[in-house]
Amino acid sequence: MKRLAFGAKVLAVVPLTVVLSCGPSGSQLVGKWDGTGPESFHCILDISQNGDNFAIKTENFTPGGSGRCDHFSGIYTMTKEGNLARGAEGVVLSFDKSKNQFSNYQFQEWLYFTKAQ
């Protein structure tokens, strides 16, 4: 009976490890991300890591200073899916590991962020 209980614990840990390994590592997210979208939208997200959290600072390159880039500034946590989410504001940067890019839907438009070179 003791042996059966040990086996069940091992089986419970294996799926959790597989799920957690599907998202990006923190080091993959750190750095500058170049954002583009419609109507000449362009800004840079500068992502740094502090423990389990991520800080995002922005540089706004959108003509007219629409403030759309400032919307992303703040402290984020990584979700179990590997996305970055910011608290009550509901801002989520969805990470697509296969494309190595973030996407965000705001102001009825899709915005895309790729790692700056």
OpenMM code with the backbone's topology and positions (N, CA, C; nanometers):
from openmm import Vec3, app, unit

residues = "MET LYS ARG LEU ALA PHE GLY ALA LYS VAL LEU ALA VAL VAL PRO LEU THR VAL VAL LEU SER CYS GLY PRO SER GLY SER GLN LEU VAL GLY LYS TRP ASP GLY THR GLY PRO GLU SER PHE HIS CYS ILE LEU ASP ILE SER GLN ASN GLY ASP ASN PHE ALA ILE LYS THR GLU ASN PHE THR PRO GLY GLY SER GLY ARG CYS ASP HIS PHE SER GLY ILE TYR THR MET THR LYS GLU GLY ASN LEU ALA ARG GLY ALA GLU GLY VAL VAL LEU SER PHE ASP LYS SER LYS ASN GLN PHE SER ASN TYR GLN PHE GLN GLU TRP LEU TYR PHE THR LYS ALA GLN".split()
positions = [
    Vec3(0.0830, -0.1198, 0.0000),
    Vec3(0.0000, 0.0000, 0.0000),
    Vec3(0.0872, 0.1258, 0.0000),
    Vec3(0.1973, 0.1224, 0.0757),
    Vec3(0.2868, 0.2355, 0.0815),
    Vec3(0.3473, 0.2645, -0.0561),
    Vec3(0.3819, 0.1590, -0.1284),
    Vec3(0.4408, 0.1727, -0.2612),
    Vec3(0.3417, 0.2380, -0.3583),
    Vec3(0.2166, 0.2037, -0.3507),
    Vec3(0.1122, 0.2600, -0.4364),
    Vec3(0.0964, 0.4105, -0.4110),
    Vec3(0.1019, 0.4525, -0.2871),
    Vec3(0.0890, 0.5948, -0.2533),
    Vec3(0.2059, 0.6739, -0.3114),
    Vec3(0.3268, 0.6197, -0.3057),
    Vec3(0.4435, 0.6879, -0.3621),
    Vec3(0.4278, 0.7040, -0.5133),
    Vec3(0.3834, 0.5986, -0.5819),
    Vec3(0.3640, 0.6032, -0.7267),
    Vec3(0.2616, 0.7080, -0.7669),
    Vec3(0.1560, 0.7217, -0.6902),
    Vec3(0.0522, 0.8215, -0.7193),
    Vec3(0.1080, 0.9623, -0.7062),
    Vec3(0.1957, 0.9847, -0.6078),
    Vec3(0.2563, 1.1174, -0.5905),
    Vec3(0.3457, 1.1507, -0.7086),
    Vec3(0.4227, 1.0551, -0.7564),
    Vec3(0.5108, 1.0773, -0.8711),
    Vec3(0.4281, 1.1095, -0.9947),
    Vec3(0.3207, 1.0359, -1.0175),
    Vec3(0.2356, 1.0609, -1.1332),
    Vec3(0.1688, 1.1978, -1.1257),
    Vec3(0.1385, 1.2470, -1.0083),
    Vec3(0.0768, 1.3791, -0.9928),
    Vec3(0.1758, 1.4896, -1.0238),
    Vec3(0.3037, 1.4692, -0.9979),
    Vec3(0.4056, 1.5720, -1.0209),
    Vec3(0.4425, 1.5822, -1.1683),
    Vec3(0.4466, 1.4727, -1.2400),
    Vec3(0.4897, 1.4724, -1.3803),
    Vec3(0.4022, 1.5614, -1.4682),
    Vec3(0.2675, 1.5514, -1.4674),
    Vec3(0.1874, 1.6406, -1.5525),
    Vec3(0.2061, 1.7879, -1.5169),
    Vec3(0.2213, 1.8206, -1.3901),
    Vec3(0.2413, 1.9590, -1.3493),
    Vec3(0.3708, 2.0128, -1.4086),
    Vec3(0.4757, 1.9337, -1.4080),
    Vec3(0.6034, 1.9747, -1.4651),
    Vec3(0.5903, 1.9998, -1.6141),
    Vec3(0.5171, 1.9147, -1.6834),
    Vec3(0.4980, 1.9312, -1.8270),
    Vec3(0.4221, 2.0597, -1.8567),
    Vec3(0.3169, 2.0889, -1.7812),
    Vec3(0.2383, 2.2110, -1.8023),
    Vec3(0.3240, 2.3349, -1.7767),
    Vec3(0.3987, 2.3360, -1.6701),
    Vec3(0.4784, 2.4531, -1.6367),
    Vec3(0.5919, 2.4766, -1.7349),
    Vec3(0.6401, 2.3744, -1.8007),
    Vec3(0.7520, 2.3922, -1.8915),
    Vec3(0.7090, 2.4426, -2.0288),
    Vec3(0.5793, 2.4560, -2.0552),
    Vec3(0.5314, 2.5004, -2.1854),
    Vec3(0.5472, 2.6509, -2.2067),
    Vec3(0.5465, 2.7299, -2.1024),
    Vec3(0.5578, 2.8742, -2.1150),
    Vec3(0.7012, 2.9187, -2.1328),
    Vec3(0.7217, 3.0472, -2.1591),
    Vec3(0.8571, 3.0986, -2.1761),
    Vec3(0.9286, 3.1083, -2.0417),
    Vec3(1.0597, 3.1080, -2.0459),
    Vec3(1.1346, 3.1326, -1.9226),
    Vec3(1.1410, 3.2836, -1.9030),
    Vec3(1.1661, 3.3265, -1.7804),
    Vec3(1.1751, 3.4694, -1.7530),
    Vec3(1.2821, 3.5371, -1.8371),
    Vec3(1.3941, 3.4682, -1.8588),
    Vec3(1.5038, 3.5289, -1.9356),
    Vec3(1.4654, 3.5508, -2.0819),
    Vec3(1.3726, 3.4717, -2.1355),
    Vec3(1.3265, 3.4917, -2.2732),
    Vec3(1.2506, 3.6234, -2.2874),
    Vec3(1.1887, 3.6687, -2.1798),
    Vec3(1.1029, 3.7868, -2.1865),
    Vec3(1.1777, 3.9166, -2.1602),
    Vec3(1.2905, 3.9087, -2.0916),
    Vec3(1.3657, 4.0282, -2.0539),
    Vec3(1.4300, 4.0906, -2.1769),
    Vec3(1.4199, 4.2235, -2.1864),
    Vec3(1.4806, 4.2972, -2.2975),
    Vec3(1.3814, 4.3930, -2.3594),
    Vec3(1.4180, 4.4436, -2.4765),
    Vec3(1.3319, 4.5394, -2.5468),
    Vec3(1.2515, 4.4668, -2.6534),
    Vec3(1.1227, 4.5040, -2.6588),
    Vec3(1.0286, 4.4464, -2.7537),
    Vec3(0.9719, 4.5588, -2.8393),
    Vec3(0.9807, 4.5428, -2.9706),
    Vec3(0.9367, 4.6433, -3.0667),
    Vec3(0.7913, 4.6191, -3.1021),
    Vec3(0.7052, 4.7171, -3.0726),
    Vec3(0.5625, 4.7032, -3.0962),
    Vec3(0.5161, 4.7756, -3.2204),
    Vec3(0.4348, 4.7072, -3.3020),
    Vec3(0.3775, 4.7681, -3.4216),
    Vec3(0.2287, 4.7354, -3.4275),
    Vec3(0.1581, 4.8173, -3.5013),
    Vec3(0.0150, 4.7976, -3.5181),
    Vec3(-0.0374, 4.8935, -3.6232),
    Vec3(-0.1699, 4.9079, -3.6310),
    Vec3(-0.2292, 4.9961, -3.7318),
    Vec3(-0.2042, 5.1434, -3.7011),
    Vec3(-0.2274, 5.2251, -3.8017),
    Vec3(-0.2203, 5.3712, -3.7890),
    Vec3(-0.0865, 5.4186, -3.7324),
    Vec3(0.0212, 5.3668, -3.7845),
    Vec3(0.1564, 5.4083, -3.7461),
    Vec3(0.1878, 5.3845, -3.5991),
    Vec3(0.1174, 5.2930, -3.5341),
    Vec3(0.1482, 5.2594, -3.3957),
    Vec3(0.2886, 5.2024, -3.3897),
    Vec3(0.3698, 5.2551, -3.2977),
    Vec3(0.5049, 5.2029, -3.2773),
    Vec3(0.5520, 5.2415, -3.1387),
    Vec3(0.5897, 5.1441, -3.0591),
    Vec3(0.6495, 5.1729, -2.9299),
    Vec3(0.7395, 5.0573, -2.8881),
    Vec3(0.8217, 5.0828, -2.7903),
    Vec3(0.9144, 4.9841, -2.7376),
    Vec3(0.8738, 4.9516, -2.5939),
    Vec3(0.8652, 4.8223, -2.5629),
    Vec3(0.8466, 4.7782, -2.4255),
    Vec3(0.9822, 4.7331, -2.3744),
    Vec3(1.0245, 4.7861, -2.2626),
    Vec3(1.1498, 4.7449, -2.2003),
    Vec3(1.1127, 4.6619, -2.0776),
    Vec3(1.1341, 4.5290, -2.0868),
    Vec3(1.0917, 4.4361, -1.9826),
    Vec3(1.2116, 4.3933, -1.8987),
    Vec3(1.1979, 4.4090, -1.7679),
    Vec3(1.2996, 4.3606, -1.6741),
    Vec3(1.2315, 4.2704, -1.5718),
    Vec3(1.3099, 4.1826, -1.5115),
    Vec3(1.2537, 4.0882, -1.4153),
    Vec3(1.3005, 4.1223, -1.2752),
    Vec3(1.2062, 4.1130, -1.1795),
    Vec3(1.2368, 4.1359, -1.0390),
    Vec3(1.1693, 4.0234, -0.9612),
    Vec3(1.2447, 3.9170, -0.9320),
    Vec3(1.1864, 3.8007, -0.8656),
    Vec3(1.0872, 3.7325, -0.9573),
    Vec3(0.9639, 3.7139, -0.9108),
    Vec3(0.8592, 3.6505, -0.9918),
    Vec3(0.7833, 3.7509, -1.0776),
    Vec3(0.8104, 3.8801, -1.0608),
    Vec3(0.7390, 3.9847, -1.1334),
    Vec3(0.8226, 4.0406, -1.2479),
    Vec3(0.7542, 4.1110, -1.3371),
    Vec3(0.8189, 4.1756, -1.4513),
    Vec3(0.7764, 4.3218, -1.4538),
    Vec3(0.8727, 4.4101, -1.4707),
    Vec3(0.8437, 4.5531, -1.4822),
    Vec3(0.8539, 4.5917, -1.6292),
    Vec3(0.7559, 4.6666, -1.6768),
    Vec3(0.7577, 4.7140, -1.8149),
    Vec3(0.7601, 4.8659, -1.8146),
    Vec3(0.8609, 4.9199, -1.8819),
    Vec3(0.8700, 5.0637, -1.9085),
    Vec3(0.8514, 5.0799, -2.0583),
    Vec3(0.7956, 5.1930, -2.0995),
    Vec3(0.7660, 5.2108, -2.2416),
    Vec3(0.8346, 5.3330, -2.2989),
    Vec3(0.8589, 5.3258, -2.4298),
    Vec3(0.9048, 5.4391, -2.5086),
    Vec3(0.8007, 5.4571, -2.6178),
    Vec3(0.7432, 5.5760, -2.6266),
    Vec3(0.6332, 5.6021, -2.7185),
    Vec3(0.6846, 5.6616, -2.8482),
    Vec3(0.6587, 5.5924, -2.9588),
    Vec3(0.6963, 5.6429, -3.0900),
    Vec3(0.5758, 5.6689, -3.1781),
    Vec3(0.4572, 5.6573, -3.1214),
    Vec3(0.3357, 5.6780, -3.1993),
    Vec3(0.3175, 5.8270, -3.2268),
    Vec3(0.2995, 5.8646, -3.3539),
    Vec3(0.2787, 6.0061, -3.3856),
    Vec3(0.1608, 6.0634, -3.3071),
    Vec3(0.1774, 6.1819, -3.2570),
    Vec3(0.0706, 6.2480, -3.1830),
    Vec3(0.0679, 6.2102, -3.0363),
    Vec3(0.1577, 6.1230, -2.9922),
    Vec3(0.1646, 6.0856, -2.8504),
    Vec3(0.0332, 6.0367, -2.7947),
    Vec3(-0.0258, 5.9376, -2.8603),
    Vec3(-0.1596, 5.8929, -2.8225),
    Vec3(-0.1664, 5.8287, -2.6844),
    Vec3(-0.0530, 5.7956, -2.6260),
    Vec3(-0.0526, 5.7349, -2.4937),
    Vec3(-0.0787, 5.5851, -2.4952),
    Vec3(-0.0939, 5.5279, -2.6129),
    Vec3(-0.1196, 5.3839, -2.6199),
    Vec3(-0.0027, 5.3035, -2.5637),
    Vec3(0.1177, 5.3547, -2.5750),
    Vec3(0.2339, 5.2833, -2.5203),
    Vec3(0.2345, 5.2925, -2.3680),
    Vec3(0.1999, 5.4088, -2.3139),
    Vec3(0.1994, 5.4275, -2.1686),
    Vec3(0.1053, 5.3287, -2.1000),
    Vec3(0.0058, 5.2850, -2.1721),
    Vec3(-0.0927, 5.1893, -2.1226),
    Vec3(-0.0261, 5.0598, -2.0737),
    Vec3(0.0921, 5.0278, -2.1277),
    Vec3(0.1599, 4.9027, -2.0933),
    Vec3(0.2553, 4.9145, -1.9749),
    Vec3(0.2871, 5.0349, -1.9301),
    Vec3(0.3805, 5.0514, -1.8178),
    Vec3(0.3207, 4.9942, -1.6902),
    Vec3(0.4046, 4.9229, -1.6136),
    Vec3(0.3573, 4.8696, -1.4864),
    Vec3(0.4262, 4.7401, -1.4478),
    Vec3(0.3746, 4.6790, -1.3421),
    Vec3(0.4275, 4.5539, -1.2893),
    Vec3(0.3351, 4.4393, -1.3317),
    Vec3(0.3938, 4.3349, -1.3875),
    Vec3(0.3195, 4.2203, -1.4396),
    Vec3(0.3626, 4.0915, -1.3695),
    Vec3(0.2752, 3.9925, -1.3742),
    Vec3(0.3095, 3.8576, -1.3301),
    Vec3(0.2908, 3.7642, -1.4488),
    Vec3(0.3623, 3.6518, -1.4463),
    Vec3(0.3469, 3.5538, -1.5529),
    Vec3(0.2341, 3.4576, -1.5167),
    Vec3(0.1422, 3.4387, -1.6105),
    Vec3(0.0336, 3.3431, -1.5899),
    Vec3(0.0845, 3.2021, -1.6155),
    Vec3(0.0060, 3.1030, -1.5789),
    Vec3(0.0465, 2.9639, -1.6014),
    Vec3(0.0591, 2.9331, -1.7505),
    Vec3(-0.0049, 3.0125, -1.8361),
    Vec3(0.0046, 2.9930, -1.9812),
    Vec3(0.1281, 3.0602, -2.0405),
    Vec3(0.2011, 3.1369, -1.9587),
    Vec3(0.3203, 3.2048, -2.0081),
    Vec3(0.2946, 3.3450, -2.0596),
    Vec3(0.1776, 3.4017, -2.0305),
    Vec3(0.1453, 3.5385, -2.0685),
    Vec3(0.1824, 3.6324, -1.9540),
    Vec3(0.1923, 3.7605, -1.9818),
    Vec3(0.2144, 3.8592, -1.8769),
    Vec3(0.0827, 3.9314, -1.8512),
    Vec3(0.0442, 3.9401, -1.7240),
    Vec3(-0.0830, 4.0024, -1.6869),
    Vec3(-0.0591, 4.1063, -1.5786),
    Vec3(-0.1355, 4.2163, -1.5873),
    Vec3(-0.1250, 4.3235, -1.4882),
    Vec3(-0.2575, 4.3412, -1.4176),
    Vec3(-0.2641, 4.2980, -1.2959),
    Vec3(-0.3710, 4.3138, -1.1989),
    Vec3(-0.5071, 4.3569, -1.2455),
    Vec3(-0.5646, 4.4490, -1.1694),
    Vec3(-0.7038, 4.4908, -1.1855),
    Vec3(-0.7307, 4.5573, -1.3203),
    Vec3(-0.6268, 4.6124, -1.3827),
    Vec3(-0.6478, 4.6794, -1.5116),
    Vec3(-0.6835, 4.5801, -1.6213),
    Vec3(-0.6503, 4.4530, -1.6005),
    Vec3(-0.6832, 4.3506, -1.6985),
    Vec3(-0.5971, 4.3519, -1.8233),
    Vec3(-0.4803, 4.4143, -1.8185),
    Vec3(-0.3915, 4.4169, -1.9343),
    Vec3(-0.3200, 4.2825, -1.9427),
    Vec3(-0.3304, 4.2180, -2.0579),
    Vec3(-0.2626, 4.0900, -2.0799),
    Vec3(-0.1819, 4.0986, -2.2080),
    Vec3(-0.0555, 4.0631, -2.1977),
    Vec3(0.0295, 4.0481, -2.3155),
    Vec3(0.0415, 3.8979, -2.3397),
    Vec3(-0.0227, 3.8512, -2.4451),
    Vec3(-0.0233, 3.7082, -2.4766),
    Vec3(0.1050, 3.6722, -2.5489),
    Vec3(0.1755, 3.5704, -2.4986),
    Vec3(0.3025, 3.5305, -2.5571),
    Vec3(0.2840, 3.4081, -2.6454),
    Vec3(0.3284, 3.4194, -2.7714),
    Vec3(0.3262, 3.3085, -2.8660),
    Vec3(0.4693, 3.2579, -2.8795),
    Vec3(0.4976, 3.1468, -2.8131),
    Vec3(0.6344, 3.0947, -2.8094),
    Vec3(0.6840, 3.0562, -2.9486),
    Vec3(0.5960, 3.0029, -3.0346),
    Vec3(0.6379, 2.9599, -3.1686),
    Vec3(0.6824, 3.0774, -3.2553),
    Vec3(0.6232, 3.1953, -3.2328),
    Vec3(0.6602, 3.3154, -3.3091),
    Vec3(0.7533, 3.4078, -3.2308),
    Vec3(0.7741, 3.3757, -3.1026),
    Vec3(0.8536, 3.4595, -3.0131),
    Vec3(0.8028, 3.6039, -3.0164),
    Vec3(0.6726, 3.6201, -2.9956),
    Vec3(0.6126, 3.7540, -2.9957),
    Vec3(0.4987, 3.7629, -2.8952),
    Vec3(0.4741, 3.8868, -2.8508),
    Vec3(0.3581, 3.9186, -2.7684),
    Vec3(0.2519, 3.9792, -2.8582),
    Vec3(0.1268, 3.9603, -2.8195),
    Vec3(0.0180, 4.0315, -2.8866),
    Vec3(-0.0749, 4.0862, -2.7793),
    Vec3(-0.1461, 4.1912, -2.8155),
    Vec3(-0.2410, 4.2536, -2.7244),
    Vec3(-0.3518, 4.3149, -2.8069),
    Vec3(-0.4749, 4.3003, -2.7597),
    Vec3(-0.5896, 4.3599, -2.8274),
    Vec3(-0.6369, 4.4769, -2.7430),
    Vec3(-0.6211, 4.5963, -2.7960),
    Vec3(-0.6689, 4.7155, -2.7247),
    Vec3(-0.7197, 4.8173, -2.8260),
    Vec3(-0.8132, 4.8977, -2.7843),
    Vec3(-0.8716, 5.0004, -2.8701),
    Vec3(-0.9209, 4.9396, -3.0019),
    Vec3(-0.9739, 4.8184, -2.9953),
    Vec3(-1.0288, 4.7455, -3.1098),
    Vec3(-0.9247, 4.7173, -3.2182),
    Vec3(-0.7982, 4.6987, -3.1769),
    Vec3(-0.6903, 4.6708, -3.2716),
    Vec3(-0.5932, 4.5705, -3.2099),
    Vec3(-0.5333, 4.4869, -3.2954),
    Vec3(-0.4288, 4.3958, -3.2501),
    Vec3(-0.2940, 4.4656, -3.2603),
    Vec3(-0.2170, 4.4560, -3.1557),
    Vec3(-0.0815, 4.5105, -3.1527),
    Vec3(0.0158, 4.3936, -3.1319),
    Vec3(0.1301, 4.3986, -3.1989),
    Vec3(0.2261, 4.2888, -3.1933),
    Vec3(0.3628, 4.3417, -3.1490),
    Vec3(0.4294, 4.2647, -3.0646),
    Vec3(0.5599, 4.3016, -3.0116),
    Vec3(0.6588, 4.1884, -3.0367),
    Vec3(0.7669, 4.2198, -3.1088),
    Vec3(0.8725, 4.1221, -3.1347),
    Vec3(1.0009, 4.1703, -3.0691),
    Vec3(1.0878, 4.0765, -3.0359),
    Vec3(1.2128, 4.1092, -2.9656),
    Vec3(1.2959, 4.2026, -3.0538),
    Vec3(1.3355, 4.3165, -2.9986),
    Vec3(1.4180, 4.4128, -3.0713),
    Vec3(1.5592, 4.3566, -3.0862),
    Vec3(1.6201, 4.3853, -3.1985),
    Vec3(1.7562, 4.3338, -3.2258),
    Vec3(1.8623, 4.4197, -3.1648),
] * unit.nanometer
topology = app.Topology()
chain = topology.addChain("A")
for resn in residues:
    res = topology.addResidue(resn, chain)
    for name in ("N", "CA", "C"):
        topology.addAtom(name, app.Element.getBySymbol(name[0]), res)
